[in-house]
Amino acid sequence: MKKRFSSALITLLTFALLVPSFVLAQQDSKNKELPVPPGPVAVDTPSAGRASVRRERSKSGGLETVEQDFAEALTVIQENYVDGNKLEYNNAFKSAIVGMLRSLDPHSNFYDAKEFEEMRTDWRSEYYGIGATISTRRTGERMDTFILATFENTPAHKAGLRYGDRIIEVDGQSAQGKSSDEVRDRLRGPRGSTVKIVVERAANNNRETVEIVRDAVGSPTVPDAYMIRPGVGYIDMQRQFNYTTAEEFQNKLEELQAKGMTSLILDLRNNGGGLLDQAVKVSSQFLQRGQVVLSQKGRGTRGGGDRVYEAKNSGSPDSSPLVVLVNRNTASASEIVAGALQDHDRALIVGETTFGKGLVQSIMPLEYGSALTLTTTKYYTPSGRLIQRDYSNSSLYDYYTRGQGVAGKEEEEEKKGATQTQTQTGPESRTDTGRAVYGGGGIAPDEAVKPRMITPPQQRLMDPIFAFVRDLVNGRVAGIDTYKVQRPIDFTRELTPTDYPVDDKVFKAFKDFVASNKDFKSITAAQLDRQREYIQRQIRYDIVMAAYGATMASRVFILDDPQMAKAVDVLPRARELAAAALRGRNPAQKSYE
């Protein structure tokens, strides 16, 4: 069995080594194309094609040598490794392929069958499960997973699961000490299958066994849109682009227009990318027909090669003044949107310099349900900028956690008192109205604004805040009965400033709660006073989560967000800039550089 399995692994590794040549060989094929993040297609790979390429490459003898070396190394490991009886062949093989791909660039990758299926699930706007937001919280030395909210009309909502319900078991397996990801994986499963959950009810601490039939659960990529003030609309696009993103976005845009929207803030913070065609469609909502959204240059393969993507509108584009929010986690497809709108002077960009991913991957399905994502092209913004950050002299860890484009330089400029918001890191390009922009390090904002960060001391307060709100919404905090939420989530309610204010009385009750709870004895009153603003915001977030659900709760963080405040402030400039772009000239250019 080991030998048969090892042969299969060797065969798959051999094919992985052949991918570039195979892709070229398939240039004129008629294989099925699938949207892939962030590239446009996925290349299907029939086994007959692989075999022909193997034979062709084997003529040189080099491939046979590699295959023999790998087989011999695996045999040596099998026969001599000290824990050979515990060897996970799949992990060893996966590491070999991942290591090979990492020598190419940071974004080419290998996915085993389970990971590939999860990735394809992410491209859809639904998954199969119970429909609840869950999270891990710690009480003393004990770690448990709790229900935070359910989604409307989902199995969890219909089963009556509520904020603060503790998950004890899932299908007979204990959830205690498990991460929320592990519990989530157990809760998900085939549509129509049944999952048995033991929960401890937050309302009365009684244990109940709940049987829930899994169903499709909507997971929209444009979850929310609302008027943050008269005439100013806001669209939340902090999730990745998938198959339905452009349609969802258009629907939200039309809803806001019907409410009297005259200007718009588009939030792309933390959006890690996704499907290229969806980014093009979203950009097209604001660009004139025929304007370039991006160009790509790469290998002459299906899904690669040189190509220009232009805006295609069935009617007139939206002309509302536009501000786009970005941060260091804005990447790939979301950078395409931000870059196109900035280069055409259609929007002002506010926030931090984006991640800087300008490489396009195509999906290469392999045998056994696994797949490769292989970089096949680079993309450029309309002005010709390549936004990909340099990765040649850094480790994978450094690439993903440090050196975020020009952000470090921007921070140094701030320390020196400089006001310039775009620091040159690559070749200079020009926007439609002549503003200077630069490539090689992400999309630099027109207005640089630091984000509101959660500090380690604040992070440690999340557990006592949750425990307090769990008691508060269940009527166990004396003298604050108006915050009791013993009813199903009201999904129809729009959050207002008067909903669940966290005043002096609530804050004092929280301090008393922490002081009387032995699990939080290390937290002092002075520490709480120093973190009062954060505590009040987080308490309100949790209460709104219990009362109105996750979507409304997210609005709590928007109300006093510094980047959002700047976005509102610069809307008049965005209006002037967009008008100048339409006129084809650049007024007061110095004010933007």
N, C-alpha and C positions, 0 to 999 in steps of 0.2 A: 504493500500500500504506500509506504514511504517513497519507494522508487517511482511508482506511477505518479504520485503527487509531485515529486521533485521534477520529473520530466515535464509535467504541465507547467510548473513554474519557470523552468528553463525556456520552454517554448514561448511563454508570454514575455519574459524578459528579452528574448531574442527579437520578438516583434517590436517591443518598445524601442530597441536600438535601431530598428528599421523605419521608424515612423516618418522621418523626414523624406527618405527615398520613396516610401510608399505613397505619401501625400502627393509627391510630384508625379508618380505613376498614375494617380487617379485624376489628373487634371481634367481629362475629357470624359470622365465617367458620368453616369446619370444616377448617382447614389442619392438617397433621401437626405434632405437638408433639414436640420432642426435648429431653432434659435438657441444660442448659447451665450452665457455672460462672459466677458462683455462683447465677444465677437459675434458675427452675423450668422454663422452656420456651424453645424456639426457634421463631420465627415463620417459616413457609414463605412465600415471596413469588412467586407465579406471575406471569409476564410480563403477562398480561391485566390483572391488578390494577394493575400499575405504569402501564400505558398509560392506564387510566381516570383514575388520579390525576394523571398528567402533563397530560391534557387539562383536568381540573378546575382545576389550579393555573395553567395557561397562560392561563386567561381573564383573570386579573388583570394579566398583562403582566410582572410582576416576575420570574417564572422565566425567561421568554424573554430578558430583559435579562441575567440572570446567565449563561445558556447562551451567549449571543452574546459576552459579555465573556470568558468562559473560552475559547471557540473562537478569538476574535481574539488573545488573549494567547498561546495555544499556537501559532498561526500566526506571530506575531511572533518567538517563540522559535525556531521551526523555520527561519525565513528569515534571522535575524540573529545568533543566539547563536554566539560565536566557535568553539565546538566542537560545532556543530550536528550534524555527521556522527557524533558519538559520543553523542548524546543518548539516554538510556534513557527512552523514553516511559512505561514502566510505573512507573519510580521517580518521575518527575515527577508522574504522575497520583496515585500512592499518597501522595506527600507532600501533595498538595492536599487529599485526603480526610482524612488524618490530622490535618493542621493545622486543618481545620474541626471535627473531633471534639474536638480538644484544647481548643477554645474553649468546649466544654460542660462537661467534667469530666475528671479524670485517667484514668478507666477506660473510657470509650467509645473504641472503637478500630476499626481496619480491618485485615483480614487478607487477603493475596493468596491465591491458590489453594493454593500450597505450604504457607504458614503455617497456613491453615485446616485442611488435612489433618493437619498435625502436631499441631494443637490437638485435633482429634478423636481422633487416636491416643493422646494423653495421657489422654483420658477412658476409654480401655479399659485393661484390666489386662494387655495384651500388645502386642507390636509384632513386626514381621517383620525378622529379622536373624540374627546368629550367636550372641548370648547371652554377651557378655563385658563386663566392666568395663575400660575403657581410660583412660589418662591421659597427658598430655604431661609429659615430664621433660627437663631441660636438662643437658648435660654440656659444660662449657666454652662454646663458641659454638654448639654443635650442639643442636638441639631435635628430639626424636623422640617418637613415641607408642608406649607399651608396654601389653601385657596386664597387668592387675593381678589379675583373677580371672575365672573362668567360672562360669556358673550350672548347676545340676544338670540333666543330661540334655538340654542344649542342643547345637546343632551345634558350637560352639566347644569345649565340654567333650568331646564325642565325638571331635573332631579332635585332641585332646591339647594344645591351647594351654595355656600355663602362665604363672604369675607371672614377669614380667621379660622375656618374649619381646618382641623389638623388631619392630614392624611396618615393613617396608621399602617394600613396594608393595601397592596394592590395585587389582586389574584393570589392571595395567600402569602405573598412575600412582604416582609417588613420594609417599611419606607424610612424608618428611623436611621439617622446617620447617613442617608443617601443624598446625593446632590439632586437638585431640582431637575437637572438634565436626565439623570437616571430614572427618576420617577416619571418624567414626561414620556420617555421612551416606552415605559410600561403602560402608560395610559393610552398611547396611540396604538393603532392596529387596524386590521381590515374593516372596511365599512360593513356594518351589520353584525359584527362580532360583539360579544358581551364582555365587559370588564367588571369585576366585583371589587368594590372599594370599601374599606373600613375607615370611617372618619370619626373624629371626635368633634362634636358640634361646638362651635364657639359660643352659642347662646346659652347652653346649659351644661357643657362638658360631658354630655352623654355620648356613648359610642353607638354608632349605627352602621349597618352594612347596606350599601347602596349598589344595586346592579344597574349599570348603564349600558345601553346599546350604542356603540360608536357610530358616528355619522360624519358626513362632510362638514367641515368647519371653515367658514369664510375667513380668509386672512388677507384683507385688502392691503395693497401697497400704498394707497393714498387714503389713510384712515380717517382724516378729519379736514374740514374746511369751514371757516367761520369768519365773521366780521369782528376784528379786534377793536375797532372803533368805527364810527360812521364813515362809510365810503372806503375803508381800508380792509381788504380781504386778506386772509392767511390760509395757505394750503400746506399741510403737513406731508412732506415726501421724504421722510427720514428712513424709509425702508427701501430695499433694493428694487430695481426695475425687473418686472417679470412679464408674462404674456399679456396681462390685462392692464398694465400701468397706464398706458396712453389713454385708453378708454375711460378708466377711472378718473384720470386727471381732467379729461374734457368734461365729464359729468360734474365734477366738483367746481370747475371753472364756470360752467353754466349756472350752477346753483348760486354762486356768489354774484354773478352778473344780474341774476333775477332779484337779488337782495339790494341792488344799488351800488355794487362795487365800482369804484372809480380808480383805484390803485391796488396793487397786489404785492404781497410778500410771499416768496416761495422758499420753503425751508428744506434745503438739501443737506443739512448737517447730519453726519453719521451715516449717510447713504453710501454704501460700499460699492455700488455699481449694479451690474446685471446685464440685461439684454440690450444690445446696441440699437436694434431697430426701434425699440421703445423710446430710447433717449432721443433719437432723431425725430420721432413723432411728437414728443413733448416739446422739443425745441421749435418745431414747425408751427406750434400754436402761436408763437410770438414773432416769427420771421416772415418776410415777404417770400412769395413763391419764387424758387430759383436761387435764393441765397444759400451759400454753402454752410452746412452744419459741421462737417469735418471731412477730411480726406485721409485715406489709409494707404500705406505703402508696405509691401512685403513680398513674400514668395508667391509665385504664380500658381496657386492652388485654389481649389474650391474652398471659399471662405477666406482666402487670402488675396494676394495680388493688389495692384493699384486700383483705387476706386475713390470717387468723390460722391458724398452724400449731400443732397440738396433738400431744402425745405419744400414740402409738397402740401399745399393748402387747397382745400376745395372751395374756400371762400376767403374773406378778408381775415388776416391774423388779428389777434387781440392786441389793442393798442394802449392798454392801461399802463401807466408808469409802473415799473417793475424793479423790485429789489430781491436779490437772491442771497440767502444765508448759507454759508459754507464753513467747514472747520477742517481740522487735520484728518478726520475720518471720512471726508467727502472724497470719493475715489471713482476712477474709471468712468462708467457711463454717466454718473452725475457730474463728473468733471467735463464731459463732453457738452452737457447742457450749459453749465456755467461758462465754459470757454466760448461757446458759440454766441451766447447772449452778450458776453463782455466784448468780444471782438467786433460784433455788429453794433455796439453801443446801445443795445436794446435793454440792458439792465445794469444797475450798479451792484457790485459784489461786496458783501459785508461779512466780516468774521475773521477767519484765519486762513493762511495759505493752505490749499488742499493737499491731499496725500501725494499726488504726483505719479499716477499710473497711466502711462500712455501706450501700453502693450495690449494687443488683442489676442485672446486665446480662442482656438477652435477645439471642439470636443472630438476626441477620437475614441469611439466605443471599442472595447476589446472583448476578448472571450471571457466567459464566466461572469458577465455583467459588470465588469470593471471598466474604467475609462482613463484616458489621459486628457489633460488640458494642455495644449501645446501652443506656445506663442508663435503666431504665423505672420502678424503684421504689427506695425506701429501706426498710431493715429495722430493727426495734426489738427489743430484748431483752424478756423477759417483764415486767420492771419498768418498761418504757417508755423505756429508754435508746436514743438514736441514737448509735451508736459511731463514726460517720464523722468523721474529722478535718476541720478547716476547710482548704480548698484555694484559697480565693478570692484570697488575697494572696501566693501563693508560686508559683514556677516549678515545672515538672514535675520538674526535677532535685531541687529542695529538697523537694518533696513526697515523693519516694521515698527520699531519702537523709538528710534532716534532719527535726527537729521531730517525732519519733515520739511523738505523743500527749503525755502528761504526763511522758515519760521524762526530758526535760531538766530539768523542775522537780524530779523525784524526785532527780536527781543533785545539784541545788543543795541540796535538803533534807538529803541525806546529808552534804554538805560542812559544813553548819551544825550537824550532829549531831542532826537531827530524826529521829524514829522513825516518823512517819506514813507509811503505805505507799500511801494513796490521796489524790491531790491533786485538789481540785475544779477542773474545767475546763468544766463544763456544768451543766445542771439536775440537782438531787439527786433520786435515786429511792431506794426501799427494797426490800431483799430480803424474802423471806417471813418471816424472823424479825426484820426491822426494821433490819438493817444498812444504813448509808448507802453508796450507790454513785453514780457520776456518769457522765454521757454526754459525748459530744463529743470523745473522745480515746482510743478503744480501750478494752480491758478492763484495768483496773488490777489488779495481783495483790494477793491478801490478804497474801502474804509476798514482798516485793521482794528478789530475789537477783541480783547481777550475774553475767553469764555468764563462762565461761572463754574468753578471746579469744586468737587466734593473732596475735602481734605480727609486724611486718615482719622483725626478725632471725630469728624462728622460721620464718617463711615461707621465708626464704632457705636454711634448713637441710633443706628437704624433698628437694631434689635429692641432696645427699650421703647422706642417710639412705636414700633409695631405692637408690642405687648400692651402698651398703654391704650392705643386706639382700639385694639381688640376688646378691651374691657369697656372703653368709652362707648363704642357703637352698640354694645350689648347691655347698656344701662348699669354697669357695675362701678361707675365713678360717681360718688355721691355729689349731689348738687348741680349736676350738668345733664339733666334729663333730655334737654332739647337736642342733644347730639346722638340720641339713641336711634339706631337704624335697624329695626327688626321688621324688615319687609324686603321683598325682592328688589333687585336693582331697577331703578327707573331710567330706562334707556331713552326716554323722550325728553328728559329735562336738559335744558341748556344752562350751563354754569353761569351764575351771576356773582358779582362781588360780595353780595350779602349772604351767600351760601356758606355756612359753617366757618365763620371767622374765628381765628384762633387768637383770642384776646388775653388779657392779663389773668383772668380767672382760669382759663384752660391751661395756660402756661404754668401757673402755680400748681394746678392739680397734677400736671406732669411731673414737676419737681418733687411733689410729695410722693407720687407713685414711685419714682426712682429711689428716693430716700428710704422708703419702707420695704423695698424689694431686695432681698439678700443677693439675688443674682446680679444686681447692678451696683453693689456696694462700693466698687472702685471708682464710680463716677461721682464727682463732687458738685455741690451747688454752684460753685464758682465756674466750673467747666460748663455747666448748663447755661449760665448767664452769658458767657462769652459766645456761645453758639445759639443764642436765642432766635435770631433771624432764620437760621437754617431749620431749627427745631419747629418753629411755627409753620414754616412753609411745608415741611415734610409731614407734620401732623395733619394739616389741611389736605394734603395730597392723599393720604391714607383714608381719611374720612370720606372724601369725594369718591375715591375708589370703591368704598363699601356702598355708598349711596347711589352713585350714577355710573359706575363702571370705569374701565381703564382709559377709554378715549377721553371722557370728560376730565379725568384726573390729570391727564397729561397737560391740560390747559393751565393747571395751577402753576406749572413751571414757566409758562410763557409770559404770565402777567407782568413780572418784574425782571425778565431776562435782559441783561445789558446789551446783548447783540440784537435782540428784537427792538429794544428802545432806539438803538442807532438806526436800524432799518427804517423805522417810522420817521425819524428825523431827516433822513436823506431822500425821502420820497420826492420832494420838490426838485432835487437835483436829478433824480432818475427821470422825471417828467421832461426836464429841460434837455437832458442828454438824448432821450429817445426822439424828441422833436428835432434836434440838431441832426441826428443820423438820417432822419427822413428827408431833411432839407439838403443833406450832403455837405454840411460844413461843421466846423468845430468851434463853438463859442466858448470863450473863457477857458481855453485848454489848460492854462496853468493851474486853475483851481482843482483839476482832477489828477495832476501828476505829482 
